[in-house]
Every structure is written in structure tokens, then in C-alpha cells.
Amino acid sequence: MYSIGDSAAGIKAPSTLGTFDMQARRGRWVVLYFYPKDNTSACTLEARDFSAARETFAAEGCDIVGVSRDSLRTHQGFCTRQELSIELVSDADETLCTAFDVIKPKVMYGKPCRGIVRSTFLINPEGVIVREWRKVKVPGHVEAVLAALREEKAA
């Protein structure tokens, strides 16, 4: 299970841009955020917020990558419908979700199930996790992540 201080350099997964490979991102910061499901209200808002801030993050040398269990096909449709400019990773087999410990028991419509707890990780240019946010509330989150990125870069 990954946590602050761990190297995430070995991560590889299918994405809307081909293959997401942390090793290939060496030298860049990465915001890796996990969200429950494409085309749902809070997930759409979060993806739009990150997309709107993509150029600001890019100017700081940082890529934004969203992860859910949805298929690449669903991700591509989500990106097209919502005009998203960020990369989305498909974790259909829950490998990344399990490694980052974001899959938890939930209750939906009165029935127990397992689902992704909205979480974000900031990874430095060496591939080390330096910040994490768990049980994220969407409003103001992108701004908090950007502020943390700037703090980490200044340290």
C-alpha cells in the first residue's frame, strides 16, 4: 500500500493518452486523483475543475491524471462529453485502487458495496508521494492541491 514517502515510480496503466507510465514522468510533478465514477455529478465537477486548472498546473511542471475503475471507452466518452483536457487512467482490475488503499466498503441505496473513496496524491519529480488527501470534498480541492504543489516546490 502506497503512502507518503513511498516511491510510485513503477506505476503503469492504460489511459486515454495510451499508457500512463510514472517512470516516463520522471522530472515532472504528478497529481494522481482517484474518483468513483465517470458521468456522475461530483466526479464531473472535479474533472472539470482539474481540466480548467490544467494549464496552471502545467506551468508549474505538473501533470494531472484521474483514475477510476471505468473502462477506457467510458473515459473517452466522458472526456468528449465534458470537454476534459486531463488524462484518465482505467483501473478496471483495481490494481492501483488497491495499491493506494482507496477502495473501501460503502453503502449505496441501502446496500453494502465496495467503492472508491475520492482521494488525491501529489507525486514529486523523483516519483515519491509527498502529499495525500483522503475523503476529498470537491469544492476548493483543486486550489488546495495547487497551493500544496507550490509549497512543495518552494521547500
DSSP file (Angstrom, degrees, kcal/mol; ACC not computed):
  #  RESIDUE AA STRUCTURE BP1 BP2  ACC     N-H-->O    O-->H-N    N-H-->O    O-->H-N    TCO  KAPPA ALPHA  PHI   PSI    X-CA   Y-CA   Z-CA
    1    1 A M              0   0    0      0, 0.0    99,-0.2     0, 0.0     2,-0.2   0.000 360.0 360.0 360.0 129.1    0.0    0.0    0.0
    2    2 A Y        +     0   0    0     97,-3.5     2,-0.3     4,-0.0     6,-0.0  -0.511 360.0 157.2 -78.2 143.7    1.4    3.4   -1.0
    3    3 A S    >   -     0   0    0     -2,-0.2     3,-2.3   126,-0.1   126,-0.3  -0.914  51.8 -47.7-151.0 179.4    1.7    6.3    1.4
    4    4 A I  T 3  S+     0   0    0     -2,-0.3   126,-0.2     1,-0.3     3,-0.1  -0.245 125.3  25.2 -55.7 133.9    3.6    9.5    1.9
    5    5 A G  T 3  S+     0   0    0    124,-3.3    -1,-0.3     1,-0.4     2,-0.2   0.218  94.9 120.1  95.7 -13.5    7.4    8.9    1.3
    6    6 A D    <   -     0   0    0     -3,-2.3   123,-2.7   123,-0.1     2,-0.4  -0.540  66.9-116.4 -84.0 149.8    6.9    5.8   -0.9
    7    7 A S  B     -A  128   0A   0    121,-0.2   121,-0.3    -2,-0.2     3,-0.2  -0.726  25.8-178.6 -83.2 131.0    8.1    5.6   -4.5
    8    8 A A    >   +     0   0    0    119,-4.0     3,-1.6    -2,-0.4    14,-0.2   0.093  46.4 119.2-110.8  19.1    5.3    5.3   -7.0
    9    9 A A  T 3   +     0   0    0    118,-0.3    14,-0.5     1,-0.3    -1,-0.1   0.700  64.8  61.7 -62.7 -22.0    7.8    5.2   -9.9
   10   10 A G  T 3  S+     0   0    0     -3,-0.2    -1,-0.3    12,-0.2     2,-0.2   0.413  72.8 125.3 -87.2   3.7    6.7    1.7  -11.1
   11   11 A I    <   +     0   0    0     -3,-1.6    11,-2.6    10,-0.0    12,-0.5  -0.446  27.9 165.0 -71.3 130.1    3.1    2.6  -11.9
   12   12 A K  E     +B   21   0B   0      9,-0.2     9,-0.2    -2,-0.2    -2,-0.0  -0.990   5.8 150.3-140.8 138.0    1.9    1.7  -15.4
   13   13 A A  E     -B   20   0B   0      7,-2.2     7,-3.5    -2,-0.3     2,-0.1  -0.982  48.5 -88.3-162.6 154.8   -1.7    1.6  -16.5
   14   14 A P  E     +B   19   0B   0      0, 0.0    76,-2.4     0, 0.0     2,-0.3  -0.454  52.0 174.5 -68.5 139.0   -3.9    2.1  -19.7
   15   15 A S  E >   -BC  18  89B   0      3,-2.7     3,-1.8    74,-0.2    74,-0.2  -0.859  49.3 -96.9-139.4 173.7   -5.0    5.7  -20.1
   16   16 A T  T 3  S+     0   0    0     72,-2.0    73,-0.1    -2,-0.3     3,-0.1   0.613 125.2  50.4 -67.9 -11.8   -6.8    8.0  -22.6
   17   17 A L  T 3  S-     0   0    0     71,-0.2     2,-0.6     1,-0.1    -1,-0.3   0.202 127.7 -92.8-108.3  13.8   -3.4    9.0  -23.9
   18   18 A G  E <  S+B   15   0B   0     -3,-1.8    -3,-2.7     2,-0.0     2,-0.5  -0.907  92.1   1.2 117.8-104.6   -2.1    5.5  -24.4
   19   19 A T  E     -B   14   0B   0     -2,-0.6     2,-0.6    -5,-0.3    70,-0.0  -0.987  62.3-140.5-124.2 127.1   -0.2    4.1  -21.4
   20   20 A F  E     +B   13   0B   0     -7,-3.5    -7,-2.2    -2,-0.5     2,-0.4  -0.766  27.8 177.3 -82.4 124.4    0.3    6.1  -18.2
   21   21 A D  E >>  -B   12   0B   0     -2,-0.6     4,-0.6    -9,-0.2     3,-0.6  -0.943  23.3-162.5-134.7 108.9    3.9    5.4  -17.0
   22   22 A M  G >4 S+     0   0    0    -11,-2.6     3,-1.2    -2,-0.4     4,-0.2   0.859  92.6  60.8 -59.8 -35.7    5.2    7.1  -13.9
   23   23 A Q  G >4 S+     0   0    0    -14,-0.5     3,-1.3   -12,-0.5    -1,-0.2   0.884 101.7  52.5 -60.0 -37.8    8.8    6.3  -14.9
   24   24 A A  G <4 S+     0   0    0     -3,-0.6    -1,-0.3     1,-0.2    -2,-0.2   0.651 102.3  61.5 -72.2 -14.6    8.3    8.3  -18.1
   25   25 A R  G X< S+     0   0    0     -3,-1.2     3,-2.4    -4,-0.6    -1,-0.2   0.378  72.0 138.4 -92.1   3.1    7.1   11.2  -16.0
   26   26 A R  T <   +     0   0    0     -3,-1.3   100,-0.2     1,-0.3     3,-0.1  -0.213  68.0  30.9 -49.0 134.9   10.5   11.5  -14.1
   27   27 A G  T 3  S+     0   0    0     98,-2.6     2,-0.3     1,-0.3    -1,-0.3   0.331 108.1  87.1  94.3  -7.1   11.3   15.2  -13.8
   28   28 A R  S <  S-     0   0    0     -3,-2.4    -1,-0.3    97,-0.3    99,-0.2  -0.928  76.4-120.3-123.9 149.8    7.7   16.3  -13.6
   29   29 A W  E     -d   62   0B   0     32,-2.7    34,-2.5    -2,-0.3     2,-0.4  -0.546  29.6-156.2 -77.3 152.6    5.3   16.6  -10.7
   30   30 A V  E     -dE  63 123B   0     93,-2.4    93,-3.0    32,-0.2     2,-0.7  -0.994  14.8-156.5-136.7 130.1    2.1   14.5  -10.9
   31   31 A V  E     -dE  64 122B   0     32,-3.1    34,-3.0    -2,-0.4     2,-0.7  -0.937  17.5-170.9 -98.3 115.0   -1.3   14.9   -9.3
   32   32 A L  E     -dE  65 121B   0     89,-2.8    89,-2.4    -2,-0.7     2,-0.4  -0.930   7.8-177.6-109.7 111.0   -2.9   11.4   -9.2
   33   33 A Y  E     -dE  66 120B   0     32,-2.7    34,-2.6    -2,-0.7     2,-0.4  -0.924  15.1-151.6-118.2 137.7   -6.5   11.7   -8.2
   34   34 A F  E     +dE  67 119B   0     85,-3.5    85,-1.5    -2,-0.4    34,-0.2  -0.860  18.2 176.7-105.0 134.6   -8.9    8.8   -7.7
   35   35 A Y        -     0   0    0     32,-2.4    34,-0.3    -2,-0.4     3,-0.1  -0.966  32.8-121.2-138.6 153.7  -12.6    9.3   -8.2
   36   36 A P  S    S-     0   0    0      0, 0.0    33,-0.5     0, 0.0     2,-0.3   0.910  77.9 -11.2 -65.0 -48.6  -15.6    6.9   -8.1
   37   37 A K    >   -     0   0    0     31,-0.1     3,-0.9    32,-0.1     6,-0.2  -0.975  59.9-110.8-163.0 137.7  -17.3    7.0  -11.5
   38   38 A D  T 3  S+     0   0    0     -2,-0.3     3,-0.1     1,-0.2     6,-0.1  -0.286  98.6  23.0 -61.0 151.2  -17.4    8.9  -14.8
   39   39 A N  T 3  S+     0   0    0      1,-0.2     2,-0.3     2,-0.1    -1,-0.2   0.699  89.9 123.1  65.0  23.4  -20.5   10.9  -15.6
   40   40 A T  S <> S-     0   0    0     -3,-0.9     4,-2.8     1,-0.1     5,-0.3  -0.810  72.0-109.4-109.6 159.5  -21.7   11.4  -12.0
   41   41 A S  H  > S+     0   0    0     -2,-0.3     4,-2.3     1,-0.2     5,-0.2   0.916 112.2  36.8 -60.0 -54.3  -22.2   14.9  -10.6
   42   42 A A  H  > S+     0   0    0      1,-0.2     4,-2.5     2,-0.2    -1,-0.2   0.888 118.9  50.7 -67.7 -37.5  -19.3   15.3   -8.1
   43   43 A C  H  > S+     0   0    0      2,-0.2     4,-2.4     1,-0.2    -1,-0.2   0.881 110.8  49.2 -67.3 -37.6  -16.9   13.4  -10.4
   44   44 A T  H  X S+     0   0    0     -4,-2.8     4,-2.6     2,-0.2     5,-0.2   0.923 111.3  49.4 -65.9 -44.3  -17.8   15.5  -13.3
   45   45 A L  H  X S+     0   0    0     -4,-2.3     4,-2.5    -5,-0.3    -2,-0.2   0.922 112.3  47.9 -60.6 -44.8  -17.3   18.7  -11.3
   46   46 A E  H  X S+     0   0    0     -4,-2.5     4,-2.5     2,-0.2     5,-0.2   0.923 112.6  48.1 -63.4 -44.5  -13.9   17.5  -10.1
   47   47 A A  H  X S+     0   0    0     -4,-2.4     4,-2.4     1,-0.2    38,-0.3   0.894 112.7  48.7 -64.0 -40.2  -12.8   16.6  -13.6
   48   48 A R  H  X S+     0   0    0     -4,-2.6     4,-2.7     2,-0.2    -1,-0.2   0.909 110.9  51.1 -65.0 -41.8  -13.9   19.9  -15.0
   49   49 A D  H  X S+     0   0    0     -4,-2.5     4,-1.3     2,-0.2    -2,-0.2   0.932 112.8  44.8 -61.9 -46.1  -12.1   21.8  -12.1
   50   50 A F  H  < S+     0   0    0     -4,-2.5     4,-0.5     1,-0.2    -1,-0.2   0.900 113.4  51.3 -65.7 -39.3   -8.9   19.9  -12.8
   51   51 A S  H >< S+     0   0    0     -4,-2.4     3,-1.1     1,-0.2     4,-0.4   0.911 107.6  52.4 -62.8 -41.7   -9.3   20.4  -16.5
   52   52 A A  H 3< S+     0   0    0     -4,-2.7    -1,-0.2     1,-0.2     3,-0.2   0.798 115.5  41.7 -64.0 -28.1   -9.8   24.2  -16.1
   53   53 A A  T 3X S+     0   0    0     -4,-1.3     4,-2.5    -3,-0.2     3,-0.3   0.389  84.0 104.2 -98.7   2.4   -6.6   24.4  -14.0
   54   54 A R  H <> S+     0   0    0     -3,-1.1     4,-2.9    -4,-0.5     5,-0.2   0.887  80.6  48.1 -54.4 -45.7   -4.5   22.1  -16.2
   55   55 A E  H  > S+     0   0    0     -4,-0.4     4,-2.1    -3,-0.2    -1,-0.2   0.868 110.5  52.1 -66.8 -35.2   -2.5   24.9  -17.8
   56   56 A T  H  > S+     0   0    0     -3,-0.3     4,-0.7     2,-0.2    -1,-0.2   0.930 113.2  44.3 -64.5 -44.9   -1.8   26.4  -14.4
   57   57 A F  H ><>S+     0   0    0     -4,-2.5     5,-1.9     1,-0.2     3,-1.0   0.912 111.2  54.4 -64.2 -42.4   -0.5   23.1  -13.2
   58   58 A A  H ><5S+     0   0    0     -4,-2.9     3,-1.9     1,-0.3    -2,-0.2   0.876 102.5  56.9 -60.2 -37.8    1.4   22.5  -16.4
   59   59 A A  H 3<5S+     0   0    0     -4,-2.1    -1,-0.3     1,-0.3    -2,-0.2   0.749 105.7  52.0 -64.7 -22.5    3.2   25.9  -15.9
   60   60 A E  T <<5S-     0   0    0     -3,-1.0    -1,-0.3    -4,-0.7    -2,-0.2   0.345 125.8-104.9 -91.6   4.4    4.3   24.5  -12.5
   61   61 A G  T < 5S+     0   0    0     -3,-1.9   -32,-2.7     1,-0.2     2,-0.4   0.830  79.0 132.3  77.4  33.0    5.7   21.4  -14.3
   62   62 A C  E   < -d   29   0B   0     -5,-1.9     2,-0.3   -34,-0.2    -1,-0.2  -0.963  44.2-153.6-128.0 133.3    2.8   19.2  -13.1
   63   63 A D  E     -d   30   0B   0    -34,-2.5   -32,-3.1    -2,-0.4     2,-0.5  -0.743  13.0-141.9 -97.7 150.1    0.6   16.7  -14.9
   64   64 A I  E     +d   31   0B   0     -2,-0.3    23,-1.2   -34,-0.2     2,-0.4  -0.962  20.9 178.5-115.3 127.7   -2.9   15.8  -13.7
   65   65 A V  E     -df  32  87B   0    -34,-3.0   -32,-2.7    -2,-0.5     2,-0.3  -0.984  12.4-156.4-134.6 122.2   -4.1   12.2  -14.0
   66   66 A G  E     -df  33  88B   0     21,-2.6    23,-3.5    -2,-0.4     2,-0.4  -0.732   9.5-162.2 -96.1 147.0   -7.5   10.9  -12.9
   67   67 A V  E     +df  34  89B   0    -34,-2.6   -32,-2.4    -2,-0.3     2,-0.3  -0.995  20.6 145.6-132.6 130.6   -8.1    7.3  -12.0
   68   68 A S  E     - f   0  90B   0     21,-1.7    23,-2.8    -2,-0.4   -31,-0.1  -0.919  56.5-105.0-146.8 177.0  -11.3    5.3  -11.8
   69   69 A R  S    S+     0   0    0    -33,-0.5    21,-0.1   -34,-0.3   -32,-0.1   0.458  80.8 117.1 -84.0  -0.5  -12.5    1.7  -12.4
   70   70 A D  S    S-     0   0    0     19,-0.2    21,-0.3     1,-0.1    -2,-0.2  -0.243  71.7-102.6 -65.4 156.9  -14.3    2.8  -15.6
   71   71 A S     >  -     0   0    0     19,-0.1     4,-2.5     1,-0.1     5,-0.2  -0.283  27.2-110.1 -74.2 163.4  -13.2    1.4  -19.0
   72   72 A L  H  > S+     0   0    0      1,-0.2     4,-2.9     2,-0.2     5,-0.2   0.887 120.4  55.8 -60.4 -38.6  -11.1    3.4  -21.4
   73   73 A R  H  > S+     0   0    0      2,-0.2     4,-2.1     1,-0.2    -1,-0.2   0.923 109.1  45.5 -60.5 -44.9  -14.1    3.6  -23.7
   74   74 A T  H  > S+     0   0    0      2,-0.2     4,-2.5     1,-0.2    -1,-0.2   0.917 112.9  51.6 -64.3 -43.2  -16.2    5.2  -20.9
   75   75 A H  H  X S+     0   0    0     -4,-2.5     4,-2.9     1,-0.2    -2,-0.2   0.918 108.7  50.6 -58.3 -44.7  -13.3    7.5  -20.1
   76   76 A Q  H  X S+     0   0    0     -4,-2.9     4,-2.2     1,-0.2    -1,-0.2   0.909 111.5  47.3 -63.6 -41.2  -13.0    8.6  -23.7
   77   77 A G  H  X S+     0   0    0     -4,-2.1     4,-2.9     2,-0.2     5,-0.2   0.898 111.8  51.2 -64.2 -40.4  -16.8    9.4  -23.9
   78   78 A F  H  X S+     0   0    0     -4,-2.5     4,-2.4     2,-0.2     6,-0.2   0.924 110.5  48.7 -61.2 -46.7  -16.6   11.3  -20.6
   79   79 A C  H  X>S+     0   0    0     -4,-2.9     5,-2.0     2,-0.2     4,-0.7   0.906 114.5  45.7 -61.0 -42.7  -13.7   13.4  -21.9
   80   80 A T  H ><5S+     0   0    0     -4,-2.2     3,-0.6     3,-0.2    -2,-0.2   0.952 115.0  45.2 -67.0 -50.5  -15.5   14.1  -25.1
   81   81 A R  H 3<5S+     0   0    0     -4,-2.9    -2,-0.2     1,-0.2    -1,-0.2   0.877 123.3  35.3 -61.9 -39.1  -18.9   15.0  -23.5
   82   82 A Q  H 3<5S-     0   0    0     -4,-2.4    -1,-0.2    -5,-0.2    -2,-0.2   0.415 104.4-124.7 -98.2   1.5  -17.3   17.1  -20.8
   83   83 A E  T <<5 -     0   0    0     -4,-0.7     2,-0.2    -3,-0.6    -3,-0.2   0.927  44.3-179.0  54.0  49.3  -14.5   18.6  -22.9
   84   84 A L      < -     0   0    0     -5,-2.0    -1,-0.2    -6,-0.2   -36,-0.1  -0.561  25.5-167.1 -82.6 143.4  -11.9   17.4  -20.4
   85   85 A S        +     0   0    0    -38,-0.3     2,-0.3    -2,-0.2    -1,-0.1   0.200  58.0  94.2-113.8  13.6   -8.2   18.1  -21.1
   86   86 A I  S    S-     0   0    0    -39,-0.1     2,-0.3   -23,-0.1   -21,-0.1  -0.700  78.6-105.9-106.7 159.6   -6.8   15.8  -18.5
   87   87 A E  E     - f   0  65B   0    -23,-1.2   -21,-2.6    -2,-0.3     2,-0.4  -0.637  31.2-157.5 -81.8 136.9   -5.5   12.2  -18.8
   88   88 A L  E     - f   0  66B   0     -2,-0.3   -72,-2.0   -23,-0.2     2,-0.4  -0.973   2.8-150.4-119.8 132.9   -7.8    9.5  -17.3
   89   89 A V  E     -Cf  15  67B   0    -23,-3.5   -21,-1.7    -2,-0.4     2,-0.6  -0.820   9.7-138.2-101.9 137.3   -6.5    6.0  -16.3
   90   90 A S  E     + f   0  68B   0    -76,-2.4   -21,-0.2    -2,-0.4     3,-0.2  -0.861  21.7 176.1 -94.9 120.2   -8.6    2.9  -16.4
   91   91 A D    >   +     0   0    0    -23,-2.8     3,-2.1    -2,-0.6     6,-0.2  -0.435  18.4 152.5-117.9  54.9   -8.1    0.7  -13.3
   92   92 A A  T 3  S+     0   0    0      1,-0.3    -1,-0.1   -22,-0.2   -23,-0.1   0.795  74.3  48.9 -58.5 -31.9  -10.7   -1.9  -14.1
   93   93 A D  T 3  S-     0   0    0     -3,-0.2    -1,-0.3     1,-0.0   -24,-0.1   0.409 108.7-125.3 -91.0   3.4   -8.8   -4.6  -12.2
   94   94 A E    <>  +     0   0    0     -3,-2.1     4,-2.3   -26,-0.1     5,-0.2   0.658  66.2 136.8  65.8  19.7   -8.5   -2.3   -9.2
   95   95 A T  H  > S+     0   0    0      2,-0.2     4,-2.3     1,-0.2     5,-0.1   0.955  77.1  36.2 -61.2 -51.2   -4.7   -2.7   -9.1
   96   96 A L  H  > S+     0   0    0      2,-0.2     4,-2.5     1,-0.2     5,-0.2   0.913 115.7  54.7 -69.6 -42.0   -4.0    1.0   -8.5
   97   97 A C  H  4>S+     0   0    0      1,-0.2     5,-2.6     2,-0.2     6,-0.7   0.896 112.7  43.8 -58.1 -40.7   -7.0    1.5   -6.3
   98   98 A T  H ><5S+     0   0    0     -4,-2.3     3,-1.1     3,-0.2    -1,-0.2   0.919 111.8  52.6 -70.1 -44.3   -5.9   -1.3   -4.0
   99   99 A A  H 3<5S+     0   0    0     -4,-2.3   -97,-3.5     1,-0.3    -2,-0.2   0.847 115.3  41.1 -61.4 -34.6   -2.2   -0.2   -4.0
  100  100 A F  T 3<5S-     0   0    0     -4,-2.5    -1,-0.3   -99,-0.2    -2,-0.2   0.378 109.5-126.1 -94.7   3.2   -3.3    3.3   -2.9
  101  101 A D  T < 5 +     0   0    0     -3,-1.1    -3,-0.2    -4,-0.2    -4,-0.1   0.899  68.2 131.3  55.2  48.1   -5.9    1.9   -0.5
  102  102 A V      < +     0   0    0     -5,-2.6    15,-3.0    -6,-0.1     2,-0.6   0.442  39.7  94.7-107.8  -2.5   -8.8    3.9   -1.9
  103  103 A I  E     +H  116   0C   0     -6,-0.7    13,-0.2    13,-0.2    11,-0.0  -0.814  54.2 161.9 -90.7 122.5  -11.3    1.0   -2.3
  104  104 A K  E     -H  115   0C   0     11,-2.8    11,-2.6    -2,-0.6     2,-0.2  -0.933  45.4 -90.1-137.5 157.8  -13.5    0.9    0.8
  105  105 A P  E     +H  114   0C   0      0, 0.0     2,-0.3     0, 0.0     9,-0.3  -0.506  52.5 172.5 -66.3 137.0  -16.8   -0.6    1.9
  106  106 A K  E     -H  113   0C   0      7,-3.6     7,-2.7    -2,-0.2     2,-0.5  -0.850  31.3-127.2-135.7 171.1  -19.7    1.8    1.2
  107  107 A V  E     -H  112   0C   0     -2,-0.3     2,-0.5     5,-0.2     3,-0.1  -0.988  26.0-179.5-124.3 121.1  -23.5    1.8    1.4
  108  108 A M  E >  S-H  111   0C   0      3,-2.8     3,-1.9    -2,-0.5    -2,-0.0  -0.983  72.8 -12.5-124.1 125.8  -25.3    2.9   -1.8
  109  109 A Y  T 3  S-     0   0    0     -2,-0.5    -1,-0.2     1,-0.3     0, 0.0   0.851 130.3 -54.7  54.6  36.2  -29.1    3.0   -1.9
  110  110 A G  T 3  S+     0   0    0      1,-0.2    -1,-0.3    -3,-0.1    -3,-0.0   0.462 117.3 109.7  81.7   1.3  -29.1    1.0    1.4
  111  111 A K  E <   -H  108   0C   0     -3,-1.9    -3,-2.8     0, 0.0    -1,-0.2  -0.913  69.9-119.1-114.5 137.1  -27.0   -1.8    0.0
  112  112 A P  E     +H  107   0C   0      0, 0.0     2,-0.3     0, 0.0    -5,-0.2  -0.462  46.7 149.3 -70.0 142.1  -23.4   -2.6    1.0
  113  113 A C  E     -H  106   0C   0     -7,-2.7    -7,-3.6    -2,-0.1     2,-0.4  -0.930  44.9-103.8-156.0 176.9  -20.8   -2.4   -1.8
  114  114 A R  E     +H  105   0C   0     -2,-0.3     2,-0.3    -9,-0.3   -11,-0.1  -0.927  46.3 158.4-110.6 138.6  -17.2   -1.5   -2.4
  115  115 A G  E     -H  104   0C   0    -11,-2.6   -11,-2.8    -2,-0.4     2,-0.4  -0.970  43.3 -85.3-153.9 168.2  -16.2    1.8   -4.0
  116  116 A I  E     -H  103   0C   0     -2,-0.3     2,-0.6   -13,-0.2   -13,-0.2  -0.617  32.2-143.6 -79.2 130.6  -13.5    4.3   -4.5
  117  117 A V        -     0   0    0    -15,-3.0   -83,-0.1    -2,-0.4    18,-0.1  -0.868  36.8-104.3 -91.0 121.7  -13.2    7.0   -1.8
  118  118 A R        +     0   0    0     -2,-0.6    18,-2.4    18,-0.2    17,-0.6  -0.241  59.3 161.0 -52.0 119.6  -12.2   10.2   -3.5
  119  119 A S  E     -EG  34 134B   0    -85,-1.5   -85,-3.5    15,-0.2     2,-0.4  -0.981  25.9-157.2-146.5 151.3   -8.5   10.7   -2.9
  120  120 A T  E     -EG  33 133B   0     13,-2.6    13,-2.8    -2,-0.3     2,-0.4  -0.987   3.8-165.6-135.4 143.5   -5.6   12.7   -4.3
  121  121 A F  E     -EG  32 132B   0    -89,-2.4   -89,-2.8    -2,-0.4     2,-0.6  -0.991  11.2-148.5-130.1 135.6   -1.8   12.2   -4.2
  122  122 A L  E     -EG  31 131B   0      9,-2.2     8,-3.0    -2,-0.4     9,-1.3  -0.921  17.5-166.4-104.2 123.3    0.9   14.6   -5.1
  123  123 A I  E     -EG  30 129B   0    -93,-3.0   -93,-2.4    -2,-0.6     6,-0.2  -0.931  12.5-135.1-115.6 130.1    4.0   12.9   -6.5
  124  124 A N    >   -     0   0    0      4,-2.9     3,-2.4    -2,-0.5   -96,-0.2  -0.193  35.0 -91.7 -79.9 173.9    7.3   14.7   -6.8
  125  125 A P  T 3  S+     0   0    0      0, 0.0   -98,-2.6     0, 0.0   -97,-0.3   0.660 126.1  57.5 -63.1 -15.2    9.6   14.6   -9.9
  126  126 A E  T 3  S-     0   0    0   -100,-0.2  -117,-0.2     2,-0.1  -100,-0.1   0.460 121.9-106.0 -90.5  -2.0   11.6   11.7   -8.4
  127  127 A G  S <  S+     0   0    0     -3,-2.4  -119,-4.0     1,-0.3     2,-0.4   0.637  75.3 137.2  89.5  15.5    8.3    9.6   -8.2
  128  128 A V  B     -A    7   0A   0   -121,-0.3    -4,-2.9  -120,-0.1     2,-0.5  -0.803  57.9-120.5-100.2 135.3    7.9    9.9   -4.4
  129  129 A I  E     +G  123   0B   0   -123,-2.7  -124,-3.3    -2,-0.4    -6,-0.2  -0.605  37.1 168.3 -73.1 122.4    4.5   10.6   -2.9
  130  130 A V  E     +     0   0B   0     -8,-3.0     2,-0.3    -2,-0.5    -7,-0.2   0.635  60.2  20.7-112.5 -20.3    4.8   13.8   -0.9
  131  131 A R  E     -G  122   0B   0     -9,-1.3    -9,-2.2  -128,-0.0     2,-0.3  -0.988  58.6-171.0-145.6 153.7    1.1   14.7   -0.1
  132  132 A E  E     -G  121   0B   0     -2,-0.3     2,-0.4   -11,-0.2   -11,-0.2  -0.996   7.5-164.9-145.3 146.7   -2.2   12.9    0.1
  133  133 A W  E     -G  120   0B   0    -13,-2.8   -13,-2.6    -2,-0.3     2,-0.3  -0.999  14.1-171.8-127.8 126.6   -5.8   13.9    0.6
  134  134 A R  E     +G  119   0B   0     -2,-0.4   -15,-0.2   -15,-0.2     3,-0.1  -0.884  66.6  19.6-120.4 153.2   -8.4   11.3    1.5
  135  135 A K  S    S-     0   0    0    -17,-0.6    -1,-0.2    -2,-0.3   -16,-0.2   0.941  89.3-161.0  54.5  50.2  -12.2   11.6    1.7
  136  136 A V        -     0   0    0    -18,-2.4     2,-0.5    -3,-0.3   -18,-0.2  -0.334  17.9-148.8 -67.0 137.4  -11.9   14.7   -0.6
  137  137 A K        -     0   0    0      1,-0.1     4,-0.2     2,-0.1    -1,-0.0  -0.939  17.7-137.9-100.7 130.9  -14.7   17.2   -0.8
  138  138 A V  S >> S+     0   0    0     -2,-0.5     3,-2.3     2,-0.1     4,-0.5   0.898  75.0  89.3 -63.8 -48.3  -14.7   18.6   -4.4
  139  139 A P  T 34 S-     0   0    0      0, 0.0    -2,-0.1     0, 0.0   -93,-0.0  -0.304 109.3  -0.5 -58.6 125.7  -15.3   22.4   -3.7
  140  140 A G  T 3> S+     0   0    0     -2,-0.1     4,-1.8     1,-0.0     5,-0.1   0.360  99.1 115.2  82.1  -5.3  -11.9   24.1   -3.3
  141  141 A H  H <> S+     0   0    0     -3,-2.3     4,-2.4     1,-0.2     5,-0.2   0.926  71.8  51.5 -66.6 -45.8   -9.9   20.9   -3.7
  142  142 A V  H  X S+     0   0    0     -4,-0.5     4,-2.5     1,-0.2    -1,-0.2   0.909 110.6  50.3 -58.8 -41.7   -8.1   21.9   -6.9
  143  143 A E  H  > S+     0   0    0      1,-0.2     4,-2.3     2,-0.2    -1,-0.2   0.890 109.7  50.8 -63.2 -39.7   -7.0   25.1   -5.3
  144  144 A A  H  X S+     0   0    0     -4,-1.8     4,-2.1     2,-0.2    -2,-0.2   0.889 110.9  48.5 -65.3 -39.5   -5.7   23.3   -2.2
  145  145 A V  H  X S+     0   0    0     -4,-2.4     4,-2.5     2,-0.2    -2,-0.2   0.918 111.2  49.7 -67.0 -43.3   -3.7   20.9   -4.4
  146  146 A L  H  X S+     0   0    0     -4,-2.5     4,-2.3    -5,-0.2    -2,-0.2   0.906 110.7  50.1 -61.9 -41.7   -2.2   23.7   -6.4
  147  147 A A  H  X S+     0   0    0     -4,-2.3     4,-2.2     1,-0.2    -1,-0.2   0.907 111.3  49.1 -62.7 -41.7   -1.2   25.5   -3.1
  148  148 A A  H  X S+     0   0    0     -4,-2.1     4,-2.8     2,-0.2    -2,-0.2   0.895 108.8  53.0 -65.0 -40.0    0.4   22.3   -1.8
  149  149 A L  H  X S+     0   0    0     -4,-2.5     4,-2.5     1,-0.2    -2,-0.2   0.939 110.3  47.3 -58.3 -47.5    2.3   21.9   -5.1
  150  150 A R  H  X S+     0   0    0     -4,-2.3     4,-1.7     1,-0.2    -1,-0.2   0.880 111.7  50.9 -64.6 -37.8    3.6   25.4   -4.8
  151  151 A E  H  X S+     0   0    0     -4,-2.2     4,-1.3     2,-0.2    -1,-0.2   0.929 111.0  48.1 -63.2 -45.5    4.6   24.8   -1.2
  152  152 A E  H  < S+     0   0    0     -4,-2.8     3,-0.2     1,-0.2    -2,-0.2   0.895 111.3  50.0 -64.0 -40.2    6.4   21.6   -2.0
  153  153 A K  H  < S+     0   0    0     -4,-2.5    -1,-0.2     1,-0.2    -2,-0.2   0.842 111.3  49.2 -67.2 -32.3    8.3   23.3   -4.9
  154  154 A A  H  <        0   0    0     -4,-1.7    -1,-0.2     1,-0.2    -2,-0.2   0.712 360.0 360.0 -79.3 -20.6    9.3   26.2   -2.6
  155  155 A A     <        0   0    0     -4,-1.3    -1,-0.2    -3,-0.2    -2,-0.1   0.489 360.0 360.0 -72.3 360.0   10.6   23.9    0.1
